[in-house]
Amino acid sequence: MQGRKILLALLVLSVVAVAAACVAPAPPAAPPAEEAAPTRPPAEKYTLWFNTLFHSGDAQAMERIVNEYNETHKDTQLTLTQGQWAEYYAQLTNAVIAGNPPQIGIVHTNKLSEMYPALMPLEDTPAGNLLEIAGIKGDDYIETLWNAGERDGHRYLVPLDTHMWGLWYNKEIFREAGLDPENPPQTMEEFVAAADAIRDAGYFAFHPAEDALPRKLRRAWYIFFWQQGGELFDEGYTEATFNNEKGLKALEFLVSIVQERGWNDPGTDGFKQFTAGQLGMLFAGNWMYWTAKESGVDYGFAYVPQFFDKRVTWANSHNLVIPRQPSGMSNEVLIKAAETIKWINENSDIWGIYGGHIPAYNSALESQELRESDTWQRSLSRFTDMANQGWLHYPIDHPKGSQLEHAIQVHIQEAYNGTITPEEALKRAEEECNQILQGG
């Protein structure tokens, strides 16, 4: 099956319900008329807090899933809070420390090394093995995504999806620039020629980083670096290994987009440019689907081109987690949280259709509704192709990953904006990363 083929370079669940058949006993004789029949107390109702880092199209898709859950469950309801991407992980950790965590959260696969102390090992909780209780089984998920959710023999993550960047482009602008809208560029030579033609037609040619937030610029540089076979750190994370010819070549190309080639300007928002019909090509993730669809732009989607030695794109995965709960938390709440995670994945074809992500749950990925959706036809099938081809590379996976990413992205942004040279940017990033790794 196609979902089982997906490979991830660094980096969905049919449920088995455990039930015992039983025969109801004969009802007791009716009590005397003067005696009131005993009344069973109503079942307790639960409200679970589900906190995510999703925003924009992702947030709308998850809201749709939660609304459906609340409409179909009487005893358990979800309260959903979303957004605050940049502060999410610090806020989650602080909430656990303060004893006020959400019952369900989201964690990226590469953040496990950093976040596992704030998460419950799902097979070892006060309520018992939540995986067995809820019927969560690894065979129901894409193997590589499931396997990435363990650390030190414990499972913390239940995969929700995988996602990556691809090339979104404006077909009408392609036509005006004399380009074939059904054959987007797939090599460096083709890409440069297309971008120059779009620029010369009076449009912004290419935006390499969605809305140009520092972490997005870092992802763009990753792609150009990884396509040359580069790795950010040595295998043991003892030192940075990006301040070299490959790192410089990648950063010089990224900087040239706005500083030399005239394809765009520093500080611009590629999302806004694209939806306004002013941008020819954009690097963006799966979540761009609904934004592109609702913009009215005549758009296409293509694989990330092979700019250098091999085709590679930035990728990651969202996972459902149960943060560590304060002592005294009801076992039933933990069980409800695990059962909710199972339900979300069982229905994650919604996440694919409306969020544009590749579901990690096999039957959701293979659902007829997803495969017949406009999302699948326009973009998701190609995202899945990229995953099947093994063109994915996951980012930093280290207990100090957030610090390392910040040290890199600050200087990548400075070079992109033209305030320092690419050479100086890599030198500063290398020095700071090595200091972090050495405990400084």
Secondary structure, 3 states (H helix, E strand, C coil): CHHHHCCCCCCCCCCCCCCCCCCCCCCCCCCCCCCCCCCCCCCCCEEEEEECCCCHHHHHHHHHHHHHHHHHCCCEEEEEECCCCCCHHHHHHHHHHHCCCCCEEEEEHHHHHHHHHHECCCCCECCECHHHHHCCCHHHECHHHHHCCEECCEECCEECEEEEEEEEEEHHHHHHCCCCCCCCCCEHHHHHHHHHHHHHCCCEEEECCCCCCHHHHHHHHHHHHHCCCCCCECCCCCCECCCCHHHHHHHHHHHHHHHCCCCCCCCCCHHHHHHCCCEEEEEEECCHHHHHHHHCCCEEEECCCECCCCCCEEEECEEEECECCCCCCCHHHHHHHHHHHHHHHHCCHHHHHHHCCEECEHHHHCCHHHHCCHHHHHHHHHHHHHHHCCCEECCCCCCCHHHHHHHHHHHHHHHHHCCCCHHHHHHHHHHHHHHHHCCC
